[in-house]
Amino acid sequence: MSGTEPTGRPEPPEPHALPGLLARSPWALPSAIAQEFDPGRSERSGRWGLSGRAGRRGRAGRGPRRRPRRTVRDWIADFGCFLAAVLIGVIGADSIDANPHISQGLAEFDQVLGALACAAVWLRRRWPVGLALAMVPVGMASDTAGGAAAVALFTVAVHRPFRYVAWIGGASIAVVPFAYWLRPDADLSYGVSVAFAALFTMAVVGWGMFVRSRRELLLSLRERAIRAENEAALRAEQAQRLAREAIAREMHDVLAHRLTLLSVHAGALEFRPDAPRAEIVRAAGVIRESAHEALQDLRQVIGVLRDGDTDAPGRPQPTLAALDALVAESREAGMEVVLDSRVPDPATVPAALGRTAYRIAQEALTNARKHAPGAEVTVTVTGAPGDGLTLAVRNPAPPGDVPKVPGSGQGLIGLTERAQLAGGRLAHGPRPDGGFHLEAWLPWAS
């Protein structure tokens, strides 16, 4: 059997294309299911209204919705229900004619009432509850209307929640003893007749609830598929976002250091055009080398973006063993840097741990060069397997006025995130003497 009323389930977020018969042949689905797969069906229909909770939800949420248009399957099911009601009514009319307990006038009234009830079966989609309630007294007064009453009860079981089915089904069973007490069956005893009618009513209700559960299962599977697709899309988007953040953090750590060197030496050449030739040559060499290194790093990042392979081989990634070279490079740029490394063999530090510590030190030296030019910077590295690795960078207040340097603080935010991703922590802030202090602790497995 089919129906056009929704079964009270939450509406899925958006229609999706379905494979197989459901996507290619919506005419083979009940209109209630077809509407869930294609909500535009209700808008293309010319009739209004949904009854029950689904209709109230539609009116409260998105305004009134049109009644879904019947599918080919609905018309076949409606015609089948009408034929079933007529067939059962004909059987009931024959039994009325052969029943000596019923007069000819009452038999004719029974048949007329049954014919009207069969015609009313076509209204079962528009007013399922009202029709089923009306069929309770009609079924008690007319044996010919028994088929129509069964069809109405089945429709309620398919399209309405259980509380409606319980009340109407209970009322239908409750009037059975009175019906057979007023009009006893000619062939069966009173007890057998009542038991058979009650079992038939329960069978109709059970069949309708089974059909309803199948529809709810189909809708739940569709919603589950949509939810899985949405979750997969969210996971893919999150992975892309994390990859972009990692690339942006790497570009900031690498290029900011190189470009700061360029800025410092270019500024020195601008403000000291009368500097000795050797100093100018050294500054120009640092500028050339920094520009070359920045281009190499940028080519590597662009290659990763173009190829989409973050594991592709490229330039060797720096580790803690490269910290001496970083300090030497900063000294060549004119900084006063003191390195106090208390790690016996930096080469034994795990590569991921050493790379994180190197990037933190690189960003800290870059910030010190920009915000405290001329101040001595002290870099301290301590740690051992099992105790973790501690990196501290300190500098006093700058000796003179510091020109305002544009910055948004994203570097320190990125360092904090990098340390947290490695399972460590990072703290930073101003010192009482006007300097700055940064300290990071990173786990080092034993």
Contacts in CASP RR format, 6 or more apart in sequence:
PFRMAT RR
TARGET T0000
AUTHOR 0000-0000-0000
METHOD contacts of the structure
MODEL  1
MSGTEPTGRPEPPEPHALPGLLARSPWALPSAIAQEFDPGRSERSGRWGL
SGRAGRRGRAGRGPRRRPRRTVRDWIADFGCFLAAVLIGVIGADSIDANP
HISQGLAEFDQVLGALACAAVWLRRRWPVGLALAMVPVGMASDTAGGAAA
VALFTVAVHRPFRYVAWIGGASIAVVPFAYWLRPDADLSYGVSVAFAALF
TMAVVGWGMFVRSRRELLLSLRERAIRAENEAALRAEQAQRLAREAIARE
MHDVLAHRLTLLSVHAGALEFRPDAPRAEIVRAAGVIRESAHEALQDLRQ
VIGVLRDGDTDAPGRPQPTLAALDALVAESREAGMEVVLDSRVPDPATVP
AALGRTAYRIAQEALTNARKHAPGAEVTVTVTGAPGDGLTLAVRNPAPPG
DVPKVPGSGQGLIGLTERAQLAGGRLAHGPRPDGGFHLEAWLPWAS
1 77 0 8 1.000
1 81 0 8 1.000
1 154 0 8 1.000
1 155 0 8 1.000
1 158 0 8 1.000
1 208 0 8 1.000
1 211 0 8 1.000
2 29 0 8 1.000
2 30 0 8 1.000
2 31 0 8 1.000
2 32 0 8 1.000
2 71 0 8 1.000
2 73 0 8 1.000
2 74 0 8 1.000
2 77 0 8 1.000
3 30 0 8 1.000
3 31 0 8 1.000
3 32 0 8 1.000
3 74 0 8 1.000
3 77 0 8 1.000
3 125 0 8 1.000
3 155 0 8 1.000
3 158 0 8 1.000
3 159 0 8 1.000
4 30 0 8 1.000
4 31 0 8 1.000
4 32 0 8 1.000
4 35 0 8 1.000
4 67 0 8 1.000
4 68 0 8 1.000
4 70 0 8 1.000
4 74 0 8 1.000
4 125 0 8 1.000
5 32 0 8 1.000
5 50 0 8 1.000
5 51 0 8 1.000
5 52 0 8 1.000
5 54 0 8 1.000
5 125 0 8 1.000
5 128 0 8 1.000
5 159 0 8 1.000
5 160 0 8 1.000
6 32 0 8 1.000
6 35 0 8 1.000
6 36 0 8 1.000
6 50 0 8 1.000
6 54 0 8 1.000
6 55 0 8 1.000
7 32 0 8 1.000
7 54 0 8 1.000
7 158 0 8 1.000
7 159 0 8 1.000
7 212 0 8 1.000
7 215 0 8 1.000
7 216 0 8 1.000
7 219 0 8 1.000
8 52 0 8 1.000
8 53 0 8 1.000
8 54 0 8 1.000
8 161 0 8 1.000
9 216 0 8 1.000
9 219 0 8 1.000
9 220 0 8 1.000
10 223 0 8 1.000
11 36 0 8 1.000
11 39 0 8 1.000
11 57 0 8 1.000
12 36 0 8 1.000
12 219 0 8 1.000
12 222 0 8 1.000
12 223 0 8 1.000
12 226 0 8 1.000
13 226 0 8 1.000
13 230 0 8 1.000
14 226 0 8 1.000
15 37 0 8 1.000
15 38 0 8 1.000
15 39 0 8 1.000
16 222 0 8 1.000
16 225 0 8 1.000
16 226 0 8 1.000
16 229 0 8 1.000
17 23 0 8 1.000
18 37 0 8 1.000
18 222 0 8 1.000
21 28 0 8 1.000
22 29 0 8 1.000
22 37 0 8 1.000
26 34 0 8 1.000
26 37 0 8 1.000
26 38 0 8 1.000
26 41 0 8 1.000
26 71 0 8 1.000
27 34 0 8 1.000
27 71 0 8 1.000
27 72 0 8 1.000
27 73 0 8 1.000
28 71 0 8 1.000
28 72 0 8 1.000
28 73 0 8 1.000
29 37 0 8 1.000
29 71 0 8 1.000
29 73 0 8 1.000
30 71 0 8 1.000
30 73 0 8 1.000
30 74 0 8 1.000
30 77 0 8 1.000
30 215 0 8 1.000
31 41 0 8 1.000
31 68 0 8 1.000
31 69 0 8 1.000
31 70 0 8 1.000
31 71 0 8 1.000
31 74 0 8 1.000
32 68 0 8 1.000
32 159 0 8 1.000
32 215 0 8 1.000
33 215 0 8 1.000
33 218 0 8 1.000
33 219 0 8 1.000
34 41 0 8 1.000
34 68 0 8 1.000
34 71 0 8 1.000
35 41 0 8 1.000
35 42 0 8 1.000
35 68 0 8 1.000
36 219 0 8 1.000
36 222 0 8 1.000
37 222 0 8 1.000
41 68 0 8 1.000
41 69 0 8 1.000
42 65 0 8 1.000
42 66 0 8 1.000
42 67 0 8 1.000
42 68 0 8 1.000
42 69 0 8 1.000
43 65 0 8 1.000
43 66 0 8 1.000
44 66 0 8 1.000
44 69 0 8 1.000
45 66 0 8 1.000
45 67 0 8 1.000
45 68 0 8 1.000
45 69 0 8 1.000
46 66 0 8 1.000
46 67 0 8 1.000
46 69 0 8 1.000
47 66 0 8 1.000
47 67 0 8 1.000
47 69 0 8 1.000
48 64 0 8 1.000
48 66 0 8 1.000
48 67 0 8 1.000
49 55 0 8 1.000
49 64 0 8 1.000
49 65 0 8 1.000
49 66 0 8 1.000
49 67 0 8 1.000
50 58 0 8 1.000
50 65 0 8 1.000
50 67 0 8 1.000
51 127 0 8 1.000
51 128 0 8 1.000
51 129 0 8 1.000
52 160 0 8 1.000
53 161 0 8 1.000
55 65 0 8 1.000
58 64 0 8 1.000
58 65 0 8 1.000
59 65 0 8 1.000
67 126 0 8 1.000
70 78 0 8 1.000
70 125 0 8 1.000
74 125 0 8 1.000
78 121 0 8 1.000
78 122 0 8 1.000
78 124 0 8 1.000
78 125 0 8 1.000
81 121 0 8 1.000
81 124 0 8 1.000
81 151 0 8 1.000
81 154 0 8 1.000
81 155 0 8 1.000
82 118 0 8 1.000
82 121 0 8 1.000
82 122 0 8 1.000
84 147 0 8 1.000
84 150 0 8 1.000
84 151 0 8 1.000
85 117 0 8 1.000
85 118 0 8 1.000
85 121 0 8 1.000
85 146 0 8 1.000
85 147 0 8 1.000
85 148 0 8 1.000
85 150 0 8 1.000
85 151 0 8 1.000
86 118 0 8 1.000
88 146 0 8 1.000
88 147 0 8 1.000
88 150 0 8 1.000
89 114 0 8 1.000
89 118 0 8 1.000
89 143 0 8 1.000
89 144 0 8 1.000
89 145 0 8 1.000
89 146 0 8 1.000
89 147 0 8 1.000
89 148 0 8 1.000
90 144 0 8 1.000
92 143 0 8 1.000
92 144 0 8 1.000
92 146 0 8 1.000
93 107 0 8 1.000
93 110 0 8 1.000
93 111 0 8 1.000
93 143 0 8 1.000
93 144 0 8 1.000
95 143 0 8 1.000
95 185 0 8 1.000
95 186 0 8 1.000
95 187 0 8 1.000
96 102 0 8 1.000
96 107 0 8 1.000
96 110 0 8 1.000
96 111 0 8 1.000
96 143 0 8 1.000
96 144 0 8 1.000
97 107 0 8 1.000
98 186 0 8 1.000
99 107 0 8 1.000
99 183 0 8 1.000
99 184 0 8 1.000
99 185 0 8 1.000
99 186 0 8 1.000
100 186 0 8 1.000
101 183 0 8 1.000
101 184 0 8 1.000
101 186 0 8 1.000
102 110 0 8 1.000
102 183 0 8 1.000
109 142 0 8 1.000
110 141 0 8 1.000
110 142 0 8 1.000
110 143 0 8 1.000
110 144 0 8 1.000
110 145 0 8 1.000
111 142 0 8 1.000
111 144 0 8 1.000
113 138 0 8 1.000
113 141 0 8 1.000
113 142 0 8 1.000
113 144 0 8 1.000
113 145 0 8 1.000
114 138 0 8 1.000
114 142 0 8 1.000
114 144 0 8 1.000
114 145 0 8 1.000
114 146 0 8 1.000
114 148 0 8 1.000
115 144 0 8 1.000
117 135 0 8 1.000
117 138 0 8 1.000
117 139 0 8 1.000
117 142 0 8 1.000
117 144 0 8 1.000
117 145 0 8 1.000
117 146 0 8 1.000
117 147 0 8 1.000
117 148 0 8 1.000
117 149 0 8 1.000
118 145 0 8 1.000
118 147 0 8 1.000
118 148 0 8 1.000
120 131 0 8 1.000
120 134 0 8 1.000
120 148 0 8 1.000
121 148 0 8 1.000
121 151 0 8 1.000
121 152 0 8 1.000
123 131 0 8 1.000
124 131 0 8 1.000
124 151 0 8 1.000
124 152 0 8 1.000
124 155 0 8 1.000
125 155 0 8 1.000
128 152 0 8 1.000
128 155 0 8 1.000
128 156 0 8 1.000
128 159 0 8 1.000
128 160 0 8 1.000
129 156 0 8 1.000
129 160 0 8 1.000
129 164 0 8 1.000
129 168 0 8 1.000
131 152 0 8 1.000
131 155 0 8 1.000
132 149 0 8 1.000
132 152 0 8 1.000
132 153 0 8 1.000
132 155 0 8 1.000
132 156 0 8 1.000
132 168 0 8 1.000
133 168 0 8 1.000
133 171 0 8 1.000
134 152 0 8 1.000
135 145 0 8 1.000
135 146 0 8 1.000
135 148 0 8 1.000
135 149 0 8 1.000
135 152 0 8 1.000
135 153 0 8 1.000
135 172 0 8 1.000
136 149 0 8 1.000
136 168 0 8 1.000
136 171 0 8 1.000
136 172 0 8 1.000
136 175 0 8 1.000
137 175 0 8 1.000
138 145 0 8 1.000
138 148 0 8 1.000
138 149 0 8 1.000
139 145 0 8 1.000
139 146 0 8 1.000
139 149 0 8 1.000
139 175 0 8 1.000
139 179 0 8 1.000
140 175 0 8 1.000
140 178 0 8 1.000
140 179 0 8 1.000
140 182 0 8 1.000
141 179 0 8 1.000
143 183 0 8 1.000
149 172 0 8 1.000
150 200 0 8 1.000
150 201 0 8 1.000
150 204 0 8 1.000
153 165 0 8 1.000
153 168 0 8 1.000
153 169 0 8 1.000
153 172 0 8 1.000
153 201 0 8 1.000
153 204 0 8 1.000
153 205 0 8 1.000
154 204 0 8 1.000
154 205 0 8 1.000
154 207 0 8 1.000
154 208 0 8 1.000
156 164 0 8 1.000
156 165 0 8 1.000
156 168 0 8 1.000
157 165 0 8 1.000
157 204 0 8 1.000
157 205 0 8 1.000
157 206 0 8 1.000
157 207 0 8 1.000
157 208 0 8 1.000
157 209 0 8 1.000
157 211 0 8 1.000
157 212 0 8 1.000
158 208 0 8 1.000
158 209 0 8 1.000
158 211 0 8 1.000
158 212 0 8 1.000
158 215 0 8 1.000
159 212 0 8 1.000
162 209 0 8 1.000
165 205 0 8 1.000
165 209 0 8 1.000
169 201 0 8 1.000
169 205 0 8 1.000
172 201 0 8 1.000
173 197 0 8 1.000
173 198 0 8 1.000
173 201 0 8 1.000
173 202 0 8 1.000
176 194 0 8 1.000
176 197 0 8 1.000
176 198 0 8 1.000
176 201 0 8 1.000
177 194 0 8 1.000
179 197 0 8 1.000
180 190 0 8 1.000
180 191 0 8 1.000
180 193 0 8 1.000
180 194 0 8 1.000
180 197 0 8 1.000
181 190 0 8 1.000
184 190 0 8 1.000
184 193 0 8 1.000
185 193 0 8 1.000
188 196 0 8 1.000
243 310 0 8 1.000
246 310 0 8 1.000
247 301 0 8 1.000
247 304 0 8 1.000
247 305 0 8 1.000
249 414 0 8 1.000
249 417 0 8 1.000
249 418 0 8 1.000
250 301 0 8 1.000
251 297 0 8 1.000
251 298 0 8 1.000
251 301 0 8 1.000
252 363 0 8 1.000
252 410 0 8 1.000
252 411 0 8 1.000
252 414 0 8 1.000
253 359 0 8 1.000
253 362 0 8 1.000
253 363 0 8 1.000
254 294 0 8 1.000
254 297 0 8 1.000
254 301 0 8 1.000
254 362 0 8 1.000
255 294 0 8 1.000
255 297 0 8 1.000
255 298 0 8 1.000
256 363 0 8 1.000
256 366 0 8 1.000
256 411 0 8 1.000
257 362 0 8 1.000
257 363 0 8 1.000
257 365 0 8 1.000
257 366 0 8 1.000
258 290 0 8 1.000
258 291 0 8 1.000
258 293 0 8 1.000
258 294 0 8 1.000
258 297 0 8 1.000
259 290 0 8 1.000
259 294 0 8 1.000
260 366 0 8 1.000
260 369 0 8 1.000
260 370 0 8 1.000
261 286 0 8 1.000
261 287 0 8 1.000
261 290 0 8 1.000
261 329 0 8 1.000
261 333 0 8 1.000
262 287 0 8 1.000
262 290 0 8 1.000
262 291 0 8 1.000
262 294 0 8 1.000
264 333 0 8 1.000
264 334 0 8 1.000
264 369 0 8 1.000
264 373 0 8 1.000
265 283 0 8 1.000
265 284 0 8 1.000
265 286 0 8 1.000
265 287 0 8 1.000
265 290 0 8 1.000
265 333 0 8 1.000
266 287 0 8 1.000
268 275 0 8 1.000
268 283 0 8 1.000
269 275 0 8 1.000
269 280 0 8 1.000
269 283 0 8 1.000
269 284 0 8 1.000
272 279 0 8 1.000
275 283 0 8 1.000
282 332 0 8 1.000
286 332 0 8 1.000
286 333 0 8 1.000
296 315 0 8 1.000
297 315 0 8 1.000
300 314 0 8 1.000
300 315 0 8 1.000
303 312 0 8 1.000
304 310 0 8 1.000
304 312 0 8 1.000
317 351 0 8 1.000
317 355 0 8 1.000
318 326 0 8 1.000
318 355 0 8 1.000
318 358 0 8 1.000
318 359 0 8 1.000
318 362 0 8 1.000
319 346 0 8 1.000
319 347 0 8 1.000
319 349 0 8 1.000
319 351 0 8 1.000
319 354 0 8 1.000
319 355 0 8 1.000
319 358 0 8 1.000
320 343 0 8 1.000
320 346 0 8 1.000
320 349 0 8 1.000
320 353 0 8 1.000
320 354 0 8 1.000
320 357 0 8 1.000
320 358 0 8 1.000
320 381 0 8 1.000
320 389 0 8 1.000
321 346 0 8 1.000
321 347 0 8 1.000
321 349 0 8 1.000
322 358 0 8 1.000
323 339 0 8 1.000
323 341 0 8 1.000
323 346 0 8 1.000
323 357 0 8 1.000
323 358 0 8 1.000
323 361 0 8 1.000
323 379 0 8 1.000
323 381 0 8 1.000
324 339 0 8 1.000
324 341 0 8 1.000
326 358 0 8 1.000
326 361 0 8 1.000
326 362 0 8 1.000
326 365 0 8 1.000
327 337 0 8 1.000
327 339 0 8 1.000
327 365 0 8 1.000
327 379 0 8 1.000
330 337 0 8 1.000
330 365 0 8 1.000
330 369 0 8 1.000
330 377 0 8 1.000
331 337 0 8 1.000
333 369 0 8 1.000
335 365 0 8 1.000
335 368 0 8 1.000
335 369 0 8 1.000
335 374 0 8 1.000
335 377 0 8 1.000
336 374 0 8 1.000
336 375 0 8 1.000
336 376 0 8 1.000
336 377 0 8 1.000
337 365 0 8 1.000
337 376 0 8 1.000
337 377 0 8 1.000
337 378 0 8 1.000
337 379 0 8 1.000
338 376 0 8 1.000
338 377 0 8 1.000
338 378 0 8 1.000
338 379 0 8 1.000
339 379 0 8 1.000
339 381 0 8 1.000
340 378 0 8 1.000
340 379 0 8 1.000
340 380 0 8 1.000
340 381 0 8 1.000
341 380 0 8 1.000
341 381 0 8 1.000
342 380 0 8 1.000
342 381 0 8 1.000
342 382 0 8 1.000
342 383 0 8 1.000
343 349 0 8 1.000
343 381 0 8 1.000
343 382 0 8 1.000
343 383 0 8 1.000
343 384 0 8 1.000
343 389 0 8 1.000
346 354 0 8 1.000
346 381 0 8 1.000
349 357 0 8 1.000
349 389 0 8 1.000
349 444 0 8 1.000
350 444 0 8 1.000
350 445 0 8 1.000
352 422 0 8 1.000
353 389 0 8 1.000
353 422 0 8 1.000
353 442 0 8 1.000
353 443 0 8 1.000
353 444 0 8 1.000
354 389 0 8 1.000
356 418 0 8 1.000
356 419 0 8 1.000
356 422 0 8 1.000
356 442 0 8 1.000
357 381 0 8 1.000
357 389 0 8 1.000
357 391 0 8 1.000
357 440 0 8 1.000
357 442 0 8 1.000
359 415 0 8 1.000
359 418 0 8 1.000
360 391 0 8 1.000
360 393 0 8 1.000
360 415 0 8 1.000
360 418 0 8 1.000
360 419 0 8 1.000
360 426 0 8 1.000
360 438 0 8 1.000
360 440 0 8 1.000
361 379 0 8 1.000
361 391 0 8 1.000
361 393 0 8 1.000
363 411 0 8 1.000
363 412 0 8 1.000
363 415 0 8 1.000
364 377 0 8 1.000
364 379 0 8 1.000
364 393 0 8 1.000
364 415 0 8 1.000
364 438 0 8 1.000
365 377 0 8 1.000
365 379 0 8 1.000
365 393 0 8 1.000
367 411 0 8 1.000
367 412 0 8 1.000
367 436 0 8 1.000
368 375 0 8 1.000
368 377 0 8 1.000
368 393 0 8 1.000
368 395 0 8 1.000
368 436 0 8 1.000
370 405 0 8 1.000
371 398 0 8 1.000
371 402 0 8 1.000
371 405 0 8 1.000
371 436 0 8 1.000
372 395 0 8 1.000
372 396 0 8 1.000
372 397 0 8 1.000
372 398 0 8 1.000
372 402 0 8 1.000
372 435 0 8 1.000
372 436 0 8 1.000
373 398 0 8 1.000
373 402 0 8 1.000
374 398 0 8 1.000
374 399 0 8 1.000
375 395 0 8 1.000
375 396 0 8 1.000
375 397 0 8 1.000
375 398 0 8 1.000
375 399 0 8 1.000
375 435 0 8 1.000
376 395 0 8 1.000
376 396 0 8 1.000
377 393 0 8 1.000
377 394 0 8 1.000
377 395 0 8 1.000
378 392 0 8 1.000
378 393 0 8 1.000
378 394 0 8 1.000
378 395 0 8 1.000
379 391 0 8 1.000
379 392 0 8 1.000
379 393 0 8 1.000
380 390 0 8 1.000
380 391 0 8 1.000
380 392 0 8 1.000
380 393 0 8 1.000
380 394 0 8 1.000
381 389 0 8 1.000
381 390 0 8 1.000
381 391 0 8 1.000
381 392 0 8 1.000
382 389 0 8 1.000
382 390 0 8 1.000
383 389 0 8 1.000
383 390 0 8 1.000
383 444 0 8 1.000
384 444 0 8 1.000
385 444 0 8 1.000
385 445 0 8 1.000
385 446 0 8 1.000
386 443 0 8 1.000
386 444 0 8 1.000
386 445 0 8 1.000
386 446 0 8 1.000
387 444 0 8 1.000
388 441 0 8 1.000
388 442 0 8 1.000
388 443 0 8 1.000
388 444 0 8 1.000
389 441 0 8 1.000
389 442 0 8 1.000
389 443 0 8 1.000
389 444 0 8 1.000
390 439 0 8 1.000
390 440 0 8 1.000
390 441 0 8 1.000
390 442 0 8 1.000
391 439 0 8 1.000
391 440 0 8 1.000
391 442 0 8 1.000
392 437 0 8 1.000
392 438 0 8 1.000
392 439 0 8 1.000
392 440 0 8 1.000
393 437 0 8 1.000
393 438 0 8 1.000
393 439 0 8 1.000
394 431 0 8 1.000
394 435 0 8 1.000
394 436 0 8 1.000
394 437 0 8 1.000
394 438 0 8 1.000
395 435 0 8 1.000
395 436 0 8 1.000
396 431 0 8 1.000
396 433 0 8 1.000
396 434 0 8 1.000
396 435 0 8 1.000
397 433 0 8 1.000
397 434 0 8 1.000
397 435 0 8 1.000
412 428 0 8 1.000
412 438 0 8 1.000
415 426 0 8 1.000
415 428 0 8 1.000
415 438 0 8 1.000
415 440 0 8 1.000
416 426 0 8 1.000
418 426 0 8 1.000
419 425 0 8 1.000
419 426 0 8 1.000
419 440 0 8 1.000
419 441 0 8 1.000
419 442 0 8 1.000
420 426 0 8 1.000
422 442 0 8 1.000
422 443 0 8 1.000
423 442 0 8 1.000
423 443 0 8 1.000
424 440 0 8 1.000
424 441 0 8 1.000
424 442 0 8 1.000
424 443 0 8 1.000
425 440 0 8 1.000
425 441 0 8 1.000
426 438 0 8 1.000
426 439 0 8 1.000
426 440 0 8 1.000
426 441 0 8 1.000
427 438 0 8 1.000
427 439 0 8 1.000
427 440 0 8 1.000
428 436 0 8 1.000
428 437 0 8 1.000
428 438 0 8 1.000
428 439 0 8 1.000
429 436 0 8 1.000
429 437 0 8 1.000
429 438 0 8 1.000
430 436 0 8 1.000
430 437 0 8 1.000
431 437 0 8 1.000
END
